[in-house]
């Protein structure tokens, strides 16, 4: 696994690089936003660990640029800002996860491992495949068994989140934080899961049951996308 770490605090950068190398990752580093963005565009990484406050170009701007260029590499943001609006901004611009400083090194390793477990075969620069789904991250479109799904923007975000974590149990609170912010009502997650289930069922009514992706409810825990 190859990881890019972009962090302007030199001591922390060296410590993170050594921590990841000790865990058998190949690590490239950059200490400013411009170099970090260039390396991310020129090389192939399994995960990018990216500080938000960087000289030259902010982490938010780098994420937007990478996603605009069609790069679907998982990105873990490191930030000293712990307000909900700051976390939501990072996730809305295309990051996959965030970690607030100061953090425990074992938690960082766990987050990186979780991101590297994300399945998805890259198809060109714009789309990737997860089971019967193909997601075009640039044009914000998802097809199922070769047929496009008609989704609202929020339904797309919800299905995209499930596709980035196939088979993993996702707590309602986590989904709420990523898509709406923790200040919203958790019941909105249940509502949109219901909408998404109904559209998947309608789309797959002609397919065999064992081919059918579906969203499983684990009572008191959360949801899991199965069948991919």
Buried (B, 14 or more C-beta within 10 A) or exposed (E): BBBBBBBBBEEBBBBBBEBBEEBEBEBBBBBBBEBBBEBBEEEEBBBBBBBBBBEBBBBBBBBBBBBEEBBBBBBBBBBEBEEEEBBBBBBBBBBBBBBBBEEEEEEBBEBBEBBBEBBBEBEEEBBBBBBBBBBBBBEEBBBBBEEEBEBEEBBBBBBBBBBBBBBBEBBBEBBBBBBBBEEEEEEBBBEBBEBBBEBBEEBBEEEEEEEBBBBEEEEEEBBBBBBB
